[in-house]
């Protein structure tokens, strides 16, 4: 999704330079934020306590919010004539796929208990 987003928005024939700061940077920012939040959420492992779980769920929700924002910007891009219907459909599918996978991950995490590992020193290898 990120690769497609960047290559599409970096194309000045689709997204003119005059909208670089108002539209293009926001679209790219949403796509990159999705990646950042997913990595941060995935790095909270193992989940050791309630705070870890809460932090991870918060980051997952942030991904869902960023996906919603990106989908809005994709729709805006189509409405303004920056992208055609084929590009719109493909880009939307990529984004919805990320959103659905994240939503499933979020739902699964909400339903699970917190697997607390025993405290103690990490053995040296």
For each residue, the residues with C-beta under 8 A, 3 or more apart:
1: 4 5 31 34 94 95 97 98
2: 5 6 31 32 34 35
3: 6 7
4: 1 7 8 90 91 94
5: 1 2 8 9 27 28 31 70 91
6: 2 3 9 10 28 31
7: 3 4 10 11
8: 4 5 11 14 15 83 87 91
9: 5 6 14 15 24 27 28
10: 6 7 15
11: 7 8 14 15
12: 15 16 17
13:
14: 8 9 11 82 83 87
15: 8 9 10 11 12 19 20 23 24 77 82
16: 12 19 20
17: 12 20
18:
19: 15 16 22 23 24 82
20: 15 16 17 23 24 25
21: 24 25
22: 19 25 26
23: 15 19 20 26 27 73 76 77 80 82
24: 9 15 19 20 21 27 28
25: 20 21 22 28 29
26: 22 23 29 30 73
27: 5 9 23 24 30 31 70 73 74 77
28: 5 6 9 24 25 31 32
29: 25 26 32 33
30: 26 27 33 34 66 69 70 73
31: 1 2 5 6 27 28 34 35 70
32: 2 28 29 35 36
33: 29 30 36 37 62 66
34: 1 2 30 31 37 38 63 66 67 70 98
35: 2 31 32 38 39
36: 32 33 39 40
37: 33 34 40 41 59 60 62 63 66
38: 34 35 41 42 59 63 102
39: 35 36 42 43
40: 36 37 43 44 59
41: 37 38 44 56 59 60 63
42: 38 39 45
43: 39 40
44: 40 41 47 52 55 56 59
45: 42
46: 115 117
47: 44 52 53 56 114 115 116
48: 52 114 116 117
49: 52 53 114 116
50: 53 54 114
51: 54 55
52: 44 47 48 49 55 56 114
53: 47 49 50 56 57 109 114
54: 50 51 57 58
55: 44 51 52 58 59
56: 41 44 47 52 53 59 60 109
57: 53 54 60 61 106 109 110
58: 54 55 61 62
59: 37 38 40 41 44 55 56 62 63
60: 37 41 56 57 63 64 102 105 106 109
61: 57 58 64 65 106
62: 33 37 58 59 65 66
63: 34 37 38 41 59 60 66 67 98 99 102
64: 60 61 67 68 99 102 103 106
65: 61 62 68 69
66: 30 33 34 37 62 63 69 70
67: 34 63 64 70 71 95 96 98 99 102
68: 64 65 71 72 99
69: 30 65 66 72 73
70: 5 27 30 31 34 66 67 73 74 95
71: 67 68 74 75 92 95 96 99
72: 68 69 75 76
73: 23 26 27 30 69 70 76 77
74: 27 70 71 77 78 83 88 91 92 95
75: 71 72 78 79 88
76: 23 72 73 79 80
77: 15 23 27 73 74 80 82 83 88
78: 74 75 81 82 83 84 85 87 88
79: 75 76
80: 23 76 77
81: 78
82: 14 15 19 23 77 78
83: 8 14 74 77 78 87 88 91
84: 78 87 88
85: 78 88 89
86: 89 90
87: 8 14 78 83 84 90 91
88: 74 75 77 78 83 84 85 91 92
89: 85 86 92 93
90: 4 86 87 93 94
91: 4 5 8 74 83 87 88 94 95
92: 71 74 88 89 95 96
93: 89 90 96 97
94: 1 4 90 91 97 98
95: 1 67 70 71 74 91 92 98 99
96: 67 71 92 93 99 100
97: 1 93 94 100 101
98: 1 34 63 67 94 95 101 102
99: 63 64 67 68 71 95 96 102 103
100: 96 97 103 104
101: 97 98 104 105
102: 38 60 63 64 67 98 99 105 106
103: 64 99 100 106 107
104: 100 101 107 108
105: 60 101 102 108 109
106: 57 60 61 64 102 103 109 110
107: 103 104 110 111
108: 104 105 111 112
109: 53 56 57 60 105 106 112
110: 57 106 107
111: 107 108
112: 108 109 115
113:
114: 47 48 49 50 52 53
115: 46 47 112
116: 47 48 49
117: 46 48
118:
119:
120:
121:
122:
123:
124:
125:
